[in-house]
Amino acid sequence: NTNLTYSNSTSDILLLEGLQVSPDASIPTFILLLLIYIFTMLSNIVLVILITLDSSLHQPMYLLFCNMSINDVFGATTIFPRMLRDIFIPSSDRYIHYVDCVIQAFCVHIYIGASHTILMIMAFDRYVAICNPLQYATIMTNWMVVKLSVLAWVVIFVMVTILVGLSVRLSRCRWIIFNPFCDNASLFKLSCESILINNIYGLGYTVLLFGSSLGSIIITYLRIAMVCLSSKSKTLNSRALQTYTTHLTMFVIMFVSSTVMVLLHRFPHLTDQRKLASMMFHVVPPALNAVIYGMQIKAVRQKMFIMFTRNTKILHNFP
């Protein structure tokens, strides 16, 4: 086994473990993941189209929803197609080119990083809207949202490029990726060299990203809670409650699963739990973001209702 590992270490072909599914469960698993992927793509694309076509929705909050949906489409496309293909391929034959693995790892971390930074911008948007409503139109202009979004993507792009680049520079003595998909930790685990620099930078990157994300959420909602407690406005409290329930639900799911995923990479004996956390992060938020955030928009709800009733009438009239 050692010789087999060593003989393949010089090759650019890796073995991707993927999902461990029994032959009897392969078809149900494929159908379930395919339905989730289709639902994720359709719901997010429809939300983006509705916001793009309706000029009344060209406002900061809705543009951020659009930004989140684009990122979710990107993240789902990074993971699902290969995973669906590999379900019917024996685990011993799930080969992936090293370059493809690096690209997938890069895209995975771009998606993770962008998810956190976009949520941070959304938290700032809600903070200004609820705590400084009179200055909201002045502070949160569409141009400000564009600048913040571009800054968020550029910062994450640079940080992830360094993160993955530190792993690419290492020589490889192993060729098996023990994960449902390629990520940075899987890449540097292929090396027998010292990965101290990778761990230091990776830990710093994770603490900075997750710490900034968590800190901004805590500070934002503490401030919003203080404003609501001192206010007797039912409208304000209703808006704040809506923000709390939607934003925090998705943040908790995303933050917990991504944190567990990172931490469990340090414990090889908890591989199955890490895979579950990885799948949860890349399946649940993309599938639910468009629904949860989209349903907040009255115009979206109305358009979806019109589309649904129109299709229902067509079906009823069909002979």
C-alpha positions as CSV (number, residue, x, y, z in Angstrom):
1,N,0.0,0.0,0.0
2,T,2.9,2.3,0.8
3,N,4.6,1.5,-2.5
4,L,1.3,2.2,-4.3
5,T,1.0,5.5,-2.6
6,Y,4.6,6.4,-3.4
7,S,4.5,5.3,-7.0
8,N,1.5,7.5,-7.7
9,S,2.9,10.5,-5.8
10,T,4.8,11.7,-8.8
11,S,1.6,11.6,-11.0
12,D,-0.8,14.6,-11.5
13,I,-3.7,12.2,-11.0
14,L,-5.3,12.0,-7.5
15,L,-7.9,9.8,-6.1
16,L,-10.9,11.7,-4.7
17,E,-12.7,9.7,-2.0
18,G,-16.0,11.5,-2.6
19,L,-19.2,10.4,-0.9
20,Q,-19.1,6.8,0.5
21,V,-22.5,5.5,-0.7
22,S,-23.5,1.8,-0.8
23,P,-24.7,0.5,-4.2
24,D,-28.2,0.1,-2.9
25,A,-28.3,3.8,-1.8
26,S,-26.6,5.3,-4.8
27,I,-29.7,6.0,-6.9
28,P,-31.7,7.5,-4.0
29,T,-28.7,9.6,-3.0
30,F,-28.2,10.7,-6.6
31,I,-31.9,11.7,-7.0
32,L,-31.9,13.6,-3.7
33,L,-28.7,15.5,-4.5
34,L,-29.9,16.2,-8.0
35,L,-33.2,17.6,-6.7
36,I,-31.3,19.8,-4.2
37,Y,-29.0,21.0,-6.9
38,I,-31.8,21.8,-9.3
39,F,-33.8,23.6,-6.6
40,T,-30.8,25.6,-5.5
41,M,-30.0,26.7,-9.1
42,L,-33.6,27.5,-10.0
43,S,-34.5,29.4,-6.8
44,N,-31.4,31.5,-6.8
45,I,-31.4,32.2,-10.6
46,V,-35.1,33.2,-10.4
47,L,-34.4,35.5,-7.5
48,V,-31.6,37.2,-9.4
49,I,-33.7,37.6,-12.6
50,L,-36.7,39.0,-10.6
51,I,-34.5,41.6,-8.8
52,T,-32.7,42.4,-12.1
53,L,-35.9,43.0,-14.1
54,D,-37.8,44.9,-11.5
55,S,-36.5,48.4,-11.2
56,S,-38.3,48.9,-7.9
57,L,-36.0,46.3,-6.4
58,H,-32.8,48.0,-7.4
59,Q,-32.2,48.9,-3.8
60,P,-29.2,48.1,-1.5
61,M,-30.9,45.2,0.5
62,Y,-32.1,43.5,-2.7
63,L,-28.8,43.9,-4.5
64,L,-27.2,42.2,-1.5
65,F,-29.7,39.3,-1.8
66,C,-28.8,39.1,-5.5
67,N,-25.1,39.0,-4.6
68,M,-25.7,36.2,-2.1
69,S,-27.7,34.2,-4.7
70,I,-24.9,34.6,-7.3
71,N,-22.4,33.3,-4.8
72,D,-24.7,30.4,-3.9
73,V,-25.0,29.4,-7.6
74,F,-21.2,29.6,-7.9
75,G,-20.7,27.4,-4.7
76,A,-23.3,24.8,-5.7
77,T,-21.8,24.5,-9.2
78,T,-18.3,24.0,-7.7
79,I,-19.4,21.0,-5.7
80,F,-22.5,19.3,-7.1
81,P,-21.8,18.3,-10.7
82,R,-18.6,16.2,-9.9
83,M,-20.2,14.8,-6.8
84,L,-23.2,13.6,-8.8
85,R,-21.1,12.1,-11.5
86,D,-18.9,10.2,-9.0
87,I,-21.8,8.6,-7.1
88,F,-22.0,5.9,-9.8
89,I,-18.2,5.5,-10.1
90,P,-16.5,3.0,-7.7
91,S,-14.6,4.8,-5.0
92,S,-11.4,3.2,-6.3
93,D,-11.8,4.8,-9.7
94,R,-12.8,8.4,-8.7
95,Y,-9.7,10.1,-10.2
96,I,-9.2,13.8,-10.5
97,H,-6.4,15.8,-12.1
98,Y,-4.3,17.7,-9.6
99,V,-5.0,21.0,-11.4
100,D,-8.7,20.4,-11.3
101,C,-8.5,19.6,-7.6
102,V,-6.6,22.9,-7.0
103,I,-9.2,24.8,-9.0
104,Q,-12.1,23.2,-7.0
105,A,-10.3,23.9,-3.7
106,F,-9.8,27.6,-4.8
107,C,-13.5,28.0,-5.7
108,V,-14.7,26.3,-2.6
109,H,-12.8,28.7,-0.4
110,I,-13.8,31.7,-2.5
111,Y,-17.5,30.6,-1.9
112,I,-16.9,30.2,1.8
113,G,-15.1,33.5,2.2
114,A,-17.7,35.4,0.1
115,S,-20.5,33.9,2.1
116,H,-19.1,35.4,5.3
117,T,-18.2,38.8,3.8
118,I,-21.6,39.2,2.1
119,L,-23.4,38.5,5.4
120,M,-21.2,41.1,7.1
121,I,-22.3,43.7,4.5
122,M,-25.9,42.6,5.0
123,A,-25.5,43.0,8.8
124,F,-24.1,46.5,8.2
125,D,-27.0,47.3,5.9
126,R,-29.6,46.2,8.5
127,Y,-27.8,48.1,11.2
128,V,-28.0,51.4,9.3
129,A,-31.6,50.8,8.3
130,I,-32.8,50.2,11.8
131,C,-30.4,52.2,13.9
132,N,-30.0,55.2,11.6
133,P,-33.1,55.1,9.4
134,L,-33.0,58.9,8.5
135,Q,-29.4,58.6,7.2
136,Y,-30.0,55.2,5.5
137,A,-30.6,56.6,2.0
138,T,-27.5,58.8,2.3
139,I,-25.1,56.1,3.6
140,M,-26.3,52.9,1.9
141,T,-26.5,54.0,-1.8
142,N,-26.4,51.5,-4.6
143,W,-22.9,52.7,-5.4
144,M,-21.9,52.0,-1.8
145,V,-23.2,48.4,-2.1
146,V,-21.3,47.9,-5.3
147,K,-18.1,49.2,-3.7
148,L,-18.5,47.1,-0.6
149,S,-19.3,44.0,-2.6
150,V,-16.3,44.5,-5.0
151,L,-14.0,45.0,-1.9
152,A,-15.4,41.9,-0.3
153,W,-14.8,39.7,-3.4
154,V,-11.3,41.2,-4.0
155,V,-10.1,40.8,-0.4
156,I,-11.3,37.2,-0.4
157,F,-9.8,36.5,-3.8
158,V,-6.3,37.7,-2.6
159,M,-6.5,35.9,0.7
160,V,-7.6,32.6,-0.8
161,T,-5.0,32.9,-3.6
162,I,-2.3,33.0,-0.9
163,L,-4.0,30.2,1.1
164,V,-4.1,27.8,-1.8
165,G,-0.8,29.0,-3.2
166,L,1.0,28.0,0.0
167,S,-0.4,24.4,-0.5
168,V,0.4,24.3,-4.2
169,R,4.1,25.1,-3.5
170,L,4.5,21.8,-1.5
171,S,5.8,18.6,-3.0
172,R,3.4,15.6,-2.8
173,C,4.0,12.2,-1.3
174,R,0.4,11.1,-1.2
175,W,-2.4,11.0,-3.8
176,I,-5.7,10.3,-2.0
177,I,-8.1,13.1,-1.1
178,F,-10.1,11.9,2.0
179,N,-13.0,14.3,1.4
180,P,-16.2,14.6,-0.6
181,F,-14.4,17.4,-2.6
182,C,-11.1,19.1,-2.8
183,D,-10.3,21.9,-0.3
184,N,-7.1,23.5,0.9
185,A,-6.6,21.2,3.9
186,S,-6.9,18.2,1.6
187,L,-4.2,19.7,-0.7
188,F,-1.6,20.3,2.0
189,K,-2.2,16.9,3.6
190,L,-0.9,15.4,0.4
191,S,2.6,16.6,1.3
192,C,5.2,15.1,3.7
193,E,7.0,18.5,4.0
194,S,6.6,20.8,7.0
195,I,3.2,22.5,6.8
196,L,3.8,24.9,9.6
197,I,3.5,28.0,7.4
198,N,0.2,26.6,6.0
199,N,-1.2,26.0,9.4
200,I,-0.1,29.5,10.7
201,Y,-1.6,31.3,7.7
202,G,-4.6,29.0,7.5
203,L,-5.4,29.6,11.2
204,G,-4.9,33.4,10.9
205,Y,-7.1,33.5,7.8
206,T,-9.8,31.5,9.5
207,V,-9.7,33.5,12.8
208,L,-9.8,36.8,10.8
209,L,-12.6,35.7,8.5
210,F,-14.8,33.9,11.1
211,G,-13.9,36.4,13.9
212,S,-14.8,39.4,11.7
213,S,-18.0,37.7,10.6
214,L,-19.1,36.7,14.1
215,G,-18.0,40.0,15.7
216,S,-19.9,42.0,13.2
217,I,-23.0,40.0,13.7
218,I,-22.8,40.2,17.5
219,I,-22.2,43.9,17.5
220,T,-24.8,44.6,14.9
221,Y,-27.6,42.7,16.7
222,L,-26.7,44.0,20.1
223,R,-27.1,47.5,18.8
224,I,-30.3,46.6,17.0
225,A,-31.6,45.0,20.2
226,M,-30.8,48.1,22.2
227,V,-32.6,50.3,19.7
228,C,-35.7,48.1,19.8
229,L,-35.8,48.0,23.6
230,S,-35.7,51.8,23.7
231,S,-38.3,52.1,21.0
232,K,-42.0,51.6,21.2
233,S,-42.5,51.5,17.4
234,K,-44.2,48.3,16.4
235,T,-43.1,48.8,12.8
236,L,-39.4,49.1,13.8
237,N,-39.6,46.1,16.1
238,S,-41.3,44.0,13.4
239,R,-38.5,44.9,10.9
240,A,-35.9,44.0,13.5
241,L,-37.5,40.7,14.3
242,Q,-37.7,39.8,10.6
243,T,-34.0,40.6,10.3
244,Y,-33.1,38.6,13.4
245,T,-34.9,35.4,12.4
246,T,-33.8,35.3,8.8
247,H,-30.2,36.6,9.0
248,L,-29.3,34.7,12.2
249,T,-30.8,31.4,11.1
250,M,-28.6,31.3,8.0
251,F,-25.6,32.7,9.8
252,V,-25.8,30.1,12.6
253,I,-26.1,27.2,10.1
254,M,-23.2,28.6,8.0
255,F,-20.9,29.5,10.9
256,V,-21.3,26.3,12.9
257,S,-20.9,24.0,9.9
258,S,-17.9,25.9,8.5
259,T,-16.2,26.1,11.9
260,V,-16.8,22.4,12.6
261,M,-15.5,21.6,9.1
262,V,-12.3,23.5,9.7
263,L,-11.7,22.1,13.2
264,L,-12.4,18.5,12.4
265,H,-9.6,18.6,9.7
266,R,-7.3,18.5,12.8
267,F,-8.9,15.2,14.0
268,P,-8.4,12.4,11.4
269,H,-10.5,9.9,13.4
270,L,-13.5,12.1,13.0
271,T,-13.6,11.9,9.2
272,D,-17.3,11.0,8.9
273,Q,-18.3,14.0,11.1
274,R,-16.2,16.4,9.0
275,K,-17.7,15.1,5.8
276,L,-21.2,15.7,7.3
277,A,-20.3,19.3,8.3
278,S,-18.8,19.9,4.8
279,M,-22.0,18.7,3.1
280,M,-24.2,20.6,5.4
281,F,-22.3,23.9,4.7
282,H,-22.5,23.4,0.9
283,V,-26.1,22.0,0.7
284,V,-28.2,23.8,3.3
285,P,-27.4,27.5,2.9
286,P,-27.4,27.6,-0.9
287,A,-30.7,25.7,-1.0
288,L,-32.5,27.9,1.6
289,N,-31.0,31.4,1.1
290,A,-33.1,32.3,-1.9
291,V,-36.2,31.0,-0.3
292,I,-35.7,32.7,3.1
293,Y,-34.5,36.0,1.8
294,G,-36.7,36.0,-1.3
295,M,-39.8,35.6,0.7
296,Q,-39.0,38.8,2.6
297,I,-39.6,40.7,-0.6
298,K,-43.3,41.5,-1.2
299,A,-42.8,42.0,-4.9
300,V,-41.1,38.6,-5.2
301,R,-43.9,36.9,-3.3
302,Q,-46.5,38.5,-5.5
303,K,-44.6,37.6,-8.7
304,M,-44.1,34.0,-7.5
305,F,-47.8,33.8,-6.6
306,I,-48.8,35.1,-10.1
307,M,-46.4,32.6,-11.8
308,F,-47.8,29.7,-9.7
309,T,-51.5,30.6,-10.3
310,R,-50.8,31.1,-14.0
311,N,-49.2,27.7,-14.3
312,T,-52.0,26.1,-12.2
313,K,-54.6,27.5,-14.6
314,I,-52.7,26.3,-17.6
315,L,-52.6,22.8,-16.1
316,H,-56.3,22.9,-15.3
317,N,-57.2,24.0,-18.8
318,F,-55.0,21.4,-20.4
319,P,-57.2,18.6,-21.9
